[in-house]
Amino acid sequence: MRSTYPVPRGPLRWVKLLVYAALLIAAQGVLSRLSDAAGIPAPDLFLLTGAALVWRLPPAWALVAAYGVGLGQDVLGSGALGLHAAGVAGGALMAMLVRRYVADSGLFQSLLTVLLAVTGEWLAFLILNYWLRADLITVDLLRTTVPLLFVGTLVVFPVWDRLLSWTFGSRSGPEEQLA
């Protein structure tokens, strides 16, 4: 069965992916440095990438790809290996709810996608924190970090979404290939 997604073919596709990966790493690094200096959490571009893949791939592949994006974030960072991978996959899983049940393709859908992706990421973090009996997440951290992270991620979303559309193509319809 042929895919109906507008995925570019040939060497241009790989060039776009490499350029996107370089921009993702550079932009996340710059935003992290700037936001650390300001004392606020950096927008999560890796999470936005995982959530964007939900709109461009079939569900099972989107979860695998989102986990891979998060694993790449873990490898580049110095945190627990697999923590961000599970978080980005959790965010992608929640973003699938938006794809499945929200037919609007405007501002409301974008807001809901980012909100549920951030919520799914932090739910995965909470579950892993409990499972591992770690003290990584506290109530104070949830109260101060998550709202600022959501706002920052929402602010950069429109610009980052244009780059995602350039790299991966336009979004599919709400229920395309979900069954």
N, CA and C atoms as an extended XYZ file, in Angstrom:
537
Properties=species:S:1:pos:R:3:atomname:S:1:resname:S:1:resid:I:1 pbc="F F F"
N         0.847       -1.184        0.000 N   MET     1
C         0.000        0.000        0.000 CA  MET     1
C         0.888        1.241        0.000 C   MET     1
N         0.616        2.164       -0.874 N   ARG     2
C         1.409        3.390       -0.982 CA  ARG     2
C         1.009        4.395        0.081 C   ARG     2
N         1.984        5.102        0.584 N   SER     3
C         1.734        6.148        1.563 CA  SER     3
C         1.185        7.386        0.856 C   SER     3
N         0.270        8.069        1.514 N   THR     4
C        -0.307        9.281        0.937 CA  THR     4
C         0.378       10.528        1.469 C   THR     4
N         1.422       10.353        2.267 N   TYR     5
C         2.100       11.501        2.843 CA  TYR     5
C         3.052       12.118        1.835 C   TYR     5
N         3.112       13.449        1.792 N   PRO     6
C         3.990       14.129        0.836 CA  PRO     6
C         5.443       14.151        1.323 C   PRO     6
N         6.103       13.010        1.255 N   VAL     7
C         7.487       12.916        1.701 CA  VAL     7
C         8.388       13.089        0.487 C   VAL     7
N         9.316       14.035        0.546 N   PRO     8
C        10.225       14.201       -0.585 CA  PRO     8
C        11.107       12.969       -0.746 C   PRO     8
N        11.449       12.668       -1.964 N   ARG     9
C        12.273       11.495       -2.259 CA  ARG     9
C        13.640       11.930       -2.751 C   ARG     9
N        14.589       11.025       -2.679 N   GLY    10
C        15.908       11.276       -3.226 CA  GLY    10
C        16.841       11.943       -2.236 C   GLY    10
N        17.968       12.442       -2.766 N   PRO    11
C        18.992       13.027       -1.892 CA  PRO    11
C        18.532       14.294       -1.170 C   PRO    11
N        17.602       15.039       -1.751 N   LEU    12
C        17.109       16.252       -1.094 CA  LEU    12
C        16.484       15.922        0.256 C   LEU    12
N        15.819       14.798        0.342 N   ARG    13
C        15.201       14.371        1.593 CA  ARG    13
C        16.256       14.211        2.693 C   ARG    13
N        17.369       13.586        2.374 N   TRP    14
C        18.418       13.355        3.368 CA  TRP    14
C        19.138       14.648        3.726 C   TRP    14
N        19.287       15.521        2.762 N   VAL    15
C        19.914       16.816        3.039 CA  VAL    15
C        19.030       17.608        3.997 C   VAL    15
N        17.725       17.610        3.741 N   LYS    16
C        16.796       18.316        4.628 CA  LYS    16
C        16.840       17.735        6.037 C   LYS    16
N        16.896       16.423        6.151 N   LEU    17
C        16.955       15.797        7.471 CA  LEU    17
C        18.241       16.150        8.217 C   LEU    17
N        19.354       16.162        7.503 N   LEU    18
C        20.629       16.516        8.131 CA  LEU    18
C        20.651       17.987        8.551 C   LEU    18
N        20.143       18.860        7.685 N   VAL    19
C        20.073       20.281        8.024 CA  VAL    19
C        19.159       20.480        9.228 C   VAL    19
N        18.021       19.786        9.236 N   TYR    20
C        17.094       19.902       10.363 CA  TYR    20
C        17.750       19.415       11.657 C   TYR    20
N        18.427       18.275       11.612 N   ALA    21
C        19.077       17.748       12.816 CA  ALA    21
C        20.120       18.730       13.346 C   ALA    21
N        20.897       19.314       12.448 N   ALA    22
C        21.903       20.299       12.877 CA  ALA    22
C        21.240       21.529       13.487 C   ALA    22
N        20.168       22.018       12.864 N   LEU    23
C        19.445       23.170       13.407 CA  LEU    23
C        18.785       22.844       14.748 C   LEU    23
N        18.255       21.648       14.872 N   LEU    24
C        17.621       21.220       16.121 CA  LEU    24
C        18.634       21.233       17.268 C   LEU    24
N        19.782       20.632       17.033 N   ILE    25
C        20.808       20.565       18.077 CA  ILE    25
C        21.336       21.962       18.409 C   ILE    25
N        21.611       22.750       17.376 N   ALA    26
C        22.140       24.098       17.607 CA  ALA    26
C        21.117       24.990       18.299 C   ALA    26
N        19.890       24.985       17.825 N   ALA    27
C        18.857       25.851       18.413 CA  ALA    27
C        18.548       25.448       19.852 C   ALA    27
N        18.463       24.144       20.118 N   GLN    28
C        18.195       23.707       21.483 CA  GLN    28
C        19.347       24.096       22.409 C   GLN    28
N        20.563       23.983       21.914 N   GLY    29
C        21.718       24.374       22.712 CA  GLY    29
C        21.740       25.862       23.015 C   GLY    29
N        21.481       26.675       22.000 N   VAL    30
C        21.473       28.130       22.197 CA  VAL    30
C        20.334       28.534       23.135 C   VAL    30
N        19.150       27.987       22.907 N   LEU    31
C        18.017       28.322       23.773 CA  LEU    31
C        18.259       27.869       25.210 C   LEU    31
N        18.902       26.733       25.381 N   SER    32
C        19.200       26.251       26.735 CA  SER    32
C        20.172       27.182       27.450 C   SER    32
N        21.211       27.621       26.738 N   ARG    33
C        22.179       28.548       27.346 CA  ARG    33
C        21.524       29.877       27.700 C   ARG    33
N        20.734       30.417       26.779 N   LEU    34
C        20.079       31.696       27.032 CA  LEU    34
C        19.067       31.603       28.169 C   LEU    34
N        18.287       30.531       28.181 N   SER    35
C        17.277       30.403       29.228 CA  SER    35
C        17.890       30.085       30.582 C   SER    35
N        19.013       29.361       30.610 N   ASP    36
C        19.709       29.133       31.883 CA  ASP    36
C        20.179       30.449       32.476 C   ASP    36
N        20.684       31.323       31.617 N   ALA    37
C        21.141       32.640       32.090 CA  ALA    37
C        19.973       33.466       32.627 C   ALA    37
N        18.783       33.273       32.024 N   ALA    38
C        17.607       34.015       32.466 CA  ALA    38
C        16.890       33.326       33.625 C   ALA    38
N        17.268       32.094       33.938 N   GLY    39
C        16.646       31.370       35.042 CA  GLY    39
C        15.296       30.768       34.721 C   GLY    39
N        15.034       30.511       33.448 N   ILE    40
C        13.775       29.884       33.036 CA  ILE    40
C        14.085       28.626       32.235 C   ILE    40
N        13.139       27.696       32.135 N   PRO    41
C        13.396       26.492       31.342 CA  PRO    41
C        13.364       26.792       29.841 C   PRO    41
N        14.204       26.096       29.108 N   ALA    42
C        14.262       26.276       27.658 CA  ALA    42
C        13.084       25.581       26.988 C   ALA    42
N        12.580       26.137       25.887 N   PRO    43
C        11.556       25.431       25.117 CA  PRO    43
C        12.107       24.086       24.650 C   PRO    43
N        11.257       23.087       24.607 N   ASP    44
C        11.683       21.734       24.258 CA  ASP    44
C        11.444       21.476       22.770 C   ASP    44
N        12.461       21.733       21.962 N   LEU    45
C        12.355       21.540       20.516 CA  LEU    45
C        12.329       20.061       20.145 C   LEU    45
N        12.943       19.228       20.964 N   PHE    46
C        12.891       17.787       20.709 CA  PHE    46
C        11.466       17.269       20.893 C   PHE    46
N        10.769       17.792       21.887 N   LEU    47
C         9.370       17.420       22.097 CA  LEU    47
C         8.500       17.884       20.939 C   LEU    47
N         8.738       19.104       20.455 N   LEU    48
C         7.984       19.596       19.296 CA  LEU    48
C         8.234       18.732       18.065 C   LEU    48
N         9.450       18.245       17.920 N   THR    49
C         9.766       17.360       16.798 CA  THR    49
C         8.999       16.047       16.928 C   THR    49
N         9.002       15.475       18.127 N   GLY    50
C         8.262       14.235       18.349 CA  GLY    50
C         6.771       14.408       18.119 C   GLY    50
N         6.218       15.528       18.583 N   ALA    51
C         4.794       15.796       18.379 CA  ALA    51
C         4.479       16.035       16.908 C   ALA    51
N         5.403       16.659       16.186 N   ALA    52
C         5.181       16.915       14.758 CA  ALA    52
C         5.191       15.622       13.959 C   ALA    52
N         5.977       14.658       14.384 N   LEU    53
C         6.017       13.381       13.674 CA  LEU    53
C         4.688       12.639       13.771 C   LEU    53
N         3.929       12.921       14.821 N   VAL    54
C         2.605       12.316       14.986 CA  VAL    54
C         1.696       12.699       13.823 C   VAL    54
N         1.852       13.927       13.330 N   TRP    55
C         1.004       14.427       12.249 CA  TRP    55
C         1.482       13.970       10.876 C   TRP    55
N         2.645       13.363       10.802 N   ARG    56
C         3.229       13.041        9.501 CA  ARG    56
C         3.484       11.559        9.287 C   ARG    56
N         3.338       10.746       10.311 N   LEU    57
C         3.607        9.312       10.208 CA  LEU    57
C         2.429        8.521       10.755 C   LEU    57
N         2.312        7.261       10.364 N   PRO    58
C         1.319        6.403       11.013 CA  PRO    58
C         1.643        6.276       12.506 C   PRO    58
N         0.647        6.011       13.339 N   PRO    59
C         0.838        6.067       14.791 CA  PRO    59
C         1.993        5.233       15.349 C   PRO    59
N         2.112        3.985       14.958 N   ALA    60
C         3.185        3.145       15.510 CA  ALA    60
C         4.559        3.699       15.137 C   ALA    60
N         4.709        4.115       13.886 N   TRP    61
C         5.986        4.680       13.446 CA  TRP    61
C         6.261        6.019       14.110 C   TRP    61
N         5.206        6.781       14.366 N   ALA    62
C         5.384        8.079       15.031 CA  ALA    62
C         5.907        7.890       16.453 C   ALA    62
N         5.397        6.888       17.157 N   LEU    63
C         5.884        6.630       18.511 CA  LEU    63
C         7.336        6.168       18.506 C   LEU    63
N         7.671        5.293       17.563 N   VAL    64
C         9.059        4.824       17.455 CA  VAL    64
C         9.984        5.990       17.113 C   VAL    64
N         9.557        6.815       16.160 N   ALA    65
C        10.374        7.968       15.762 CA  ALA    65
C        10.505        8.967       16.908 C   ALA    65
N         9.425        9.215       17.647 N   ALA    66
C         9.475       10.140       18.784 CA  ALA    66
C        10.409        9.598       19.865 C   ALA    66
N        10.346        8.301       20.110 N   TYR    67
C        11.263        7.703       21.075 CA  TYR    67
C        12.709        7.881       20.609 C   TYR    67
N        12.946        7.705       19.314 N   GLY    68
C        14.289        7.898       18.766 CA  GLY    68
C        14.765        9.333       18.907 C   GLY    68
N        13.883       10.289       18.691 N   VAL    69
C        14.236       11.703       18.872 CA  VAL    69
C        14.618       11.958       20.323 C   VAL    69
N        13.829       11.438       21.246 N   GLY    70
C        14.138       11.601       22.662 CA  GLY    70
C        15.423       10.885       23.061 C   GLY    70
N        15.676        9.734       22.469 N   LEU    71
C        16.917        9.017       22.747 CA  LEU    71
C        18.118        9.814       22.241 C   LEU    71
N        17.948       10.466       21.100 N   GLY    72
C        18.991       11.361       20.607 CA  GLY    72
C        19.243       12.493       21.577 C   GLY    72
N        18.189       13.030       22.173 N   GLN    73
C        18.333       14.078       23.175 CA  GLN    73
C        19.077       13.543       24.396 C   GLN    73
N        18.770       12.316       24.807 N   ASP    74
C        19.466       11.718       25.943 CA  ASP    74
C        20.945       11.505       25.661 C   ASP    74
N        21.263       11.053       24.467 N   VAL    75
C        22.660       10.804       24.095 CA  VAL    75
C        23.439       12.120       24.069 C   VAL    75
N        22.815       13.180       23.572 N   LEU    76
C        23.487       14.481       23.518 CA  LEU    76
C        23.626       15.129       24.889 C   LEU    76
N        22.688       14.850       25.781 N   GLY    77
C        22.717       15.451       27.111 CA  GLY    77
C        23.461       14.572       28.092 C   GLY    77
N        23.359       14.938       29.340 N   SER    78
C        24.063       14.174       30.368 CA  SER    78
C        23.091       13.582       31.379 C   SER    78
N        21.848       13.410       30.998 N   GLY    79
C        20.850       12.878       31.913 CA  GLY    79
C        20.779       11.363       31.863 C   GLY    79
N        19.755       10.833       32.482 N   ALA    80
C        19.538        9.390       32.500 CA  ALA    80
C        19.132        8.923       31.102 C   ALA    80
N        19.837        7.923       30.593 N   LEU    81
C        19.568        7.418       29.252 CA  LEU    81
C        18.175        6.800       29.205 C   LEU    81
N        17.340        7.299       28.335 N   GLY    82
C        15.983        6.805       28.162 CA  GLY    82
C        14.918        7.671       28.810 C   GLY    82
N        15.314        8.599       29.666 N   LEU    83
C        14.323        9.442       30.344 CA  LEU    83
C        13.627       10.375       29.359 C   LEU    83
N        14.401       11.123       28.587 N   HIS    84
C        13.781       12.006       27.593 CA  HIS    84
C        13.136       11.211       26.467 C   HIS    84
N        13.698       10.045       26.163 N   ALA    85
C        13.103        9.205       25.128 CA  ALA    85
C        11.677        8.826       25.522 C   ALA    85
N        11.500        8.404       26.760 N   ALA    86
C        10.159        8.070       27.241 CA  ALA    86
C         9.284        9.321       27.309 C   ALA    86
N         9.871       10.450       27.681 N   GLY    87
C         9.103       11.687       27.763 CA  GLY    87
C         8.599       12.159       26.413 C   GLY    87
N         9.467       12.135       25.401 N   VAL    88
C         9.054       12.566       24.061 CA  VAL    88
C         8.029       11.584       23.491 C   VAL    88
N         8.220       10.287       23.752 N   ALA    89
C         7.228        9.304       23.297 CA  ALA    89
C         5.896        9.506       24.015 C   ALA    89
N         5.933        9.832       25.304 N   GLY    90
C         4.695       10.129       26.037 CA  GLY    90
C         4.002       11.370       25.499 C   GLY    90
N         4.796       12.374       25.145 N   GLY    91
C         4.226       13.575       24.535 CA  GLY    91
C         3.610       13.283       23.180 C   GLY    91
N         4.272       12.438       22.408 N   ALA    92
C         3.734       12.057       21.098 CA  ALA    92
C         2.441       11.262       21.251 C   ALA    92
N         2.396       10.408       22.251 N   LEU    93
C         1.187        9.623       22.497 CA  LEU    93
C         0.005       10.530       22.826 C   LEU    93
N         0.242       11.545       23.627 N   MET    94
C        -0.830       12.488       23.952 CA  MET    94
C        -1.191       13.352       22.741 C   MET    94
N        -0.203       13.686       21.912 N   ALA    95
C        -0.488       14.462       20.705 CA  ALA    95
C        -1.347       13.663       19.725 C   ALA    95
N        -1.251       12.351       19.793 N   MET    96
C        -2.105       11.511       18.938 CA  MET    96
C        -3.575       11.692       19.264 C   MET    96
N        -3.880       12.010       20.509 N   LEU    97
C        -5.274       12.280       20.873 CA  LEU    97
C        -5.795       13.501       20.123 C   LEU    97
N        -4.952       14.502       19.991 N   VAL    98
C        -5.362       15.702       19.255 CA  VAL    98
C        -5.582       15.339       17.796 C   VAL    98
N        -4.655       14.583       17.222 N   ARG    99
C        -4.790       14.192       15.816 CA  ARG    99
C        -6.056       13.382       15.598 C   ARG    99
N        -6.385       12.548       16.550 N   ARG   100
C        -7.536       11.670       16.398 CA  ARG   100
C        -8.872       12.393       16.588 C   ARG   100
N        -8.926       13.315       17.550 N   TYR   101
C       -10.230       13.852       17.952 CA  TYR   101
C       -10.473       15.323       17.650 C   TYR   101
N        -9.472       16.057       17.200 N   VAL   102
C        -9.676       17.479       16.927 CA  VAL   102
C        -9.511       17.722       15.434 C   VAL   102
N       -10.579       18.103       14.784 N   ALA   103
C       -10.562       18.285       13.335 CA  ALA   103
C       -10.099       19.672       12.920 C   ALA   103
N       -10.138       20.626       13.829 N   ASP   104
C        -9.714       21.988       13.523 CA  ASP   104
C        -8.227       21.988       13.210 C   ASP   104
N        -7.803       22.773       12.244 N   SER   105
C        -6.375       22.816       11.922 CA  SER   105
C        -5.780       24.185       12.230 C   SER   105
N        -6.389       24.895       13.117 N   GLY   106
C        -5.931       26.252       13.399 CA  GLY   106
C        -5.220       26.388       14.717 C   GLY   106
N        -5.401       27.531       15.321 N   LEU   107
C        -4.720       27.888       16.561 CA  LEU   107
C        -5.095       26.954       17.705 C   LEU   107
N        -6.371       26.588       17.802 N   PHE   108
C        -6.815       25.704       18.882 CA  PHE   108
C        -6.105       24.358       18.821 C   PHE   108
N        -5.990       23.808       17.630 N   GLN   109
C        -5.321       22.516       17.467 CA  GLN   109
C        -3.846       22.621       17.832 C   GLN   109
N        -3.192       23.682       17.442 N   SER   110
C        -1.782       23.881       17.776 CA  SER   110
C        -1.591       24.024       19.279 C   SER   110
N        -2.427       24.832       19.916 N   LEU   111
C        -2.358       25.027       21.355 CA  LEU   111
C        -2.572       23.708       22.091 C   LEU   111
N        -3.559       22.957       21.671 N   LEU   112
C        -3.867       21.683       22.305 CA  LEU   112
C        -2.760       20.655       22.075 C   LEU   112
N        -2.157       20.670       20.889 N   THR   113
C        -1.059       19.748       20.608 CA  THR   113
C         0.111       20.006       21.540 C   THR   113
N         0.504       21.264       21.691 N   VAL   114
C         1.632       21.596       22.560 CA  VAL   114
C         1.276       21.308       24.017 C   VAL   114
N         0.082       21.673       24.441 N   LEU   115
C        -0.335       21.439       25.827 CA  LEU   115
C        -0.310       19.950       26.163 C   LEU   115
N        -0.905       19.138       25.309 N   LEU   116
C        -0.947       17.707       25.597 CA  LEU   116
C         0.425       17.051       25.438 C   LEU   116
N         1.253       17.552       24.541 N   ALA   117
C         2.600       16.993       24.396 CA  ALA   117
C         3.426       17.266       25.654 C   ALA   117
N         3.365       18.486       26.172 N   VAL   118
C         4.090       18.812       27.407 CA  VAL   118
C         3.523       17.995       28.574 C   VAL   118
N         2.205       17.864       28.628 N   THR   119
C         1.576       17.074       29.687 CA  THR   119
C         1.997       15.612       29.599 C   THR   119
N         1.984       15.053       28.401 N   GLY   120
C         2.395       13.662       28.231 CA  GLY   120
C         3.850       13.432       28.585 C   GLY   120
N         4.697       14.391       28.223 N   GLU   121
C         6.120       14.277       28.565 CA  GLU   121
C         6.301       14.241       30.083 C   GLU   121
N         5.648       15.146       30.779 N   TRP   122
C         5.837       15.209       32.224 CA  TRP   122
C         5.125       14.082       32.951 C   TRP   122
N         4.056       13.556       32.393 N   LEU   123
C         3.447       12.355       32.977 CA  LEU   123
C         4.404       11.169       32.874 C   LEU   123
N         5.067       11.046       31.734 N   ALA   124
C         6.062        9.982       31.584 CA  ALA   124
C         7.209       10.184       32.566 C   ALA   124
N         7.652       11.425       32.733 N   PHE   125
C         8.702       11.706       33.709 CA  PHE   125
C         8.252       11.311       35.125 C   PHE   125
N         7.013       11.656       35.468 N   LEU   126
C         6.502       11.319       36.803 CA  LEU   126
C         6.428        9.813       37.014 C   LEU   126
N         5.955        9.095       36.016 N   ILE   127
C         5.857        7.638       36.125 CA  ILE   127
C         7.244        7.019       36.297 C   ILE   127
N         8.201        7.468       35.489 N   LEU   128
C         9.561        6.948       35.617 CA  LEU   128
C        10.201        7.360       36.933 C   LEU   128
N         9.919        8.559       37.391 N   ASN   129
C        10.439        9.020       38.673 CA  ASN   129
C         9.927        8.127       39.805 C   ASN   129
N         8.663        7.785       39.755 N   TYR   130
C         8.088        6.906       40.775 CA  TYR   130
C         8.651        5.497       40.644 C   TYR   130
N         8.688        4.995       39.417 N   TRP   131
C         9.161        3.629       39.164 CA  TRP   131
C        10.600        3.436       39.641 C   TRP   131
N        11.442        4.408       39.352 N   LEU   132
C        12.853        4.315       39.718 CA  LEU   132
C        13.123        4.757       41.153 C   LEU   132
N        12.083        5.225       41.830 N   ARG   133
C        12.225        5.744       43.187 CA  ARG   133
C        13.308        6.822       43.263 C   ARG   133
N        13.289        7.681       42.271 N   ALA   134
C        14.273        8.761       42.179 CA  ALA   134
C        13.669       10.041       42.747 C   ALA   134
N        14.525       10.964       43.057 N   ASP   135
C        14.078       12.267       43.549 CA  ASP   135
C        14.316       13.342       42.500 C   ASP   135
N        14.076       13.000       41.235 N   LEU   136
C        14.318       13.940       40.150 CA  LEU   136
C        13.240       15.011       40.067 C   LEU   136
N        12.021       14.656       40.411 N   ILE   137
C        10.893       15.575       40.246 CA  ILE   137
C        10.255       15.841       41.600 C   ILE   137
N        10.123       17.119       41.901 N   THR   138
C         9.488       17.539       43.147 CA  THR   138
C         8.242       18.360       42.818 C   THR   138
N         7.435       18.593       43.816 N   VAL   139
C         6.230       19.403       43.622 CA  VAL   139
C         6.617       20.824       43.236 C   VAL   139
N         7.654       21.340       43.857 N   ASP   140
C         8.111       22.697       43.534 CA  ASP   140
C         8.574       22.784       42.078 C   ASP   140
N         9.280       21.765       41.617 N   LEU   141
C         9.723       21.724       40.213 CA  LEU   141
C         8.520       21.710       39.270 C   LEU   141
N         7.513       20.913       39.584 N   LEU   142
C         6.313       20.858       38.745 CA  LEU   142
C         5.581       22.197       38.733 C   LEU   142
N         5.515       22.825       39.858 N   ARG   143
C         4.780       24.084       39.964 CA  ARG   143
C         5.486       25.229       39.233 C   ARG   143
N         6.805       25.238       39.262 N   THR   144
C         7.536       26.356       38.662 CA  THR   144
C         7.995       26.084       37.234 C   THR   144
N         8.401       24.871       36.937 N   THR   145
C         9.018       24.577       35.644 CA  THR   145
C         8.006       24.283       34.545 C   THR   145
N         7.040       23.444       34.823 N   VAL   146
C         6.128       22.991       33.766 CA  VAL   146
C         5.345       24.131       33.124 C   VAL   146
N         4.746       25.063       33.886 N   PRO   147
C         4.041       26.161       33.210 CA  PRO   147
C         4.958       27.027       32.338 C   PRO   147
N         6.157       27.323       32.839 N   LEU   148
C         7.095       28.121       32.042 CA  LEU   148
C         7.574       27.357       30.809 C   LEU   148
N         7.772       26.061       30.961 N   LEU   149
C         8.169       25.229       29.824 CA  LEU   149
C         7.072       25.211       28.764 C   LEU   149
N         5.819       25.104       29.204 N   PHE   150
C         4.699       25.119       28.264 CA  PHE   150
C         4.624       26.443       27.516 C   PHE   150
N         4.738       27.541       28.232 N   VAL   151
C         4.656       28.859       27.593 CA  VAL   151
C         5.811       29.057       26.613 C   VAL   151
N         7.017       28.716       27.031 N   GLY   152
C         8.177       28.869       26.144 CA  GLY   152
C         8.074       28.005       24.904 C   GLY   152
N         7.626       26.765       25.082 N   THR   153
C         7.470       25.859       23.940 CA  THR   153
C         6.369       26.357       23.011 C   THR   153
N         5.293       26.891       23.583 N   LEU   154
C         4.204       27.426       22.774 CA  LEU   154
C         4.642       28.658       21.993 C   LEU   154
N         5.493       29.479       22.576 N   VAL   155
C         5.962       30.696       21.901 CA  VAL   155
C         6.816       30.358       20.682 C   VAL   155
N         7.684       29.352       20.798 N   VAL   156
C         8.557       29.013       19.661 CA  VAL   156
C         7.876       28.086       18.658 C   VAL   156
N         6.719       27.533       19.019 N   PHE   157
C         6.049       26.566       18.149 CA  PHE   157
C         5.758       27.084       16.741 C   PHE   157
N         5.200       28.295       16.549 N   PRO   158
C         4.891       28.723       15.178 CA  PRO   158
C         6.113       28.776       14.258 C   PRO   158
N         7.229       29.258       14.765 N   VAL   159
C         8.444       29.324       13.951 CA  VAL   159
C         8.982       27.924       13.694 C   VAL   159
N         9.009       27.110       14.740 N   TRP   160
C         9.559       25.761       14.604 CA  TRP   160
C         8.674       24.896       13.712 C   TRP   160
N         7.372       25.138       13.744 N   ASP   161
C         6.452       24.369       12.903 CA  ASP   161
C         6.710       24.627       11.419 C   ASP   161
N         7.107       25.823       11.074 N   ARG   162
C         7.445       26.120        9.668 CA  ARG   162
C         8.680       25.339        9.232 C   ARG   162
N         9.653       25.245       10.112 N   LEU   163
C        10.843       24.454        9.812 CA  LEU   163
C        10.500       22.972        9.708 C   LEU   163
N         9.606       22.507       10.567 N   LEU   164
C         9.155       21.121       10.496 CA  LEU   164
C         8.429       20.841        9.184 C   LEU   164
N         7.605       21.770        8.747 N   SER   165
C         6.901       21.603        7.468 CA  SER   165
C         7.870       21.592        6.303 C   SER   165
N         8.917       22.393        6.380 N   TRP   166
C         9.932       22.389        5.324 CA  TRP   166
C        10.664       21.057        5.285 C   TRP   166
N        10.933       20.492        6.447 N   THR   167
C        11.705       19.259        6.525 CA  THR   167
C        10.868       18.030        6.212 C   THR   167
N         9.726       17.894        6.864 N   PHE   168
C         8.945       16.665        6.791 CA  PHE   168
C         7.712       16.750        5.902 C   PHE   168
N         7.393       17.919        5.400 N   GLY   169
C         6.193       18.082        4.595 CA  GLY   169
C         5.043       18.572        5.451 C   GLY   169
N         3.919       18.824        4.809 N   SER   170
C         2.773       19.364        5.538 CA  SER   170
C         2.097       18.286        6.368 C   SER   170
N         1.278       18.751        7.293 N   ARG   171
C         0.545       17.827        8.165 CA  ARG   171
C        -0.486       17.040        7.375 C   ARG   171
N        -0.773       15.841        7.861 N   SER   172
C        -1.854       15.054        7.284 CA  SER   172
C        -3.171       15.471        7.946 C   SER   172
N        -4.241       14.914        7.450 N   GLY   173
C        -5.544       15.195        8.050 CA  GLY   173
C        -5.669       14.569        9.413 C   GLY   173
N        -6.716       14.924       10.178 N   PRO   174
C        -6.839       14.467       11.551 CA  PRO   174
C        -6.897       12.945       11.701 C   PRO   174
N        -7.573       12.256       10.820 N   GLU   175
C        -7.727       10.828       10.987 CA  GLU   175
C        -7.100       10.020        9.870 C   GLU   175
N        -6.229       10.623        9.101 N   GLU   176
C        -5.580        9.920        8.002 CA  GLU   176
C        -4.687        8.813        8.532 C   GLU   176
N        -4.888        7.613        8.087 N   GLN   177
C        -4.106        6.421        8.420 CA  GLN   177
C        -4.045        6.125        9.906 C   GLN   177
N        -5.082        6.484       10.662 N   LEU   178
C        -5.099        6.150       12.083 CA  LEU   178
C        -5.698        4.782       12.333 C   LEU   178
N        -6.484        4.286       11.432 N   ALA   179
C        -7.133        2.992       11.642 CA  ALA   179
C        -6.206        1.844       11.326 C   ALA   179
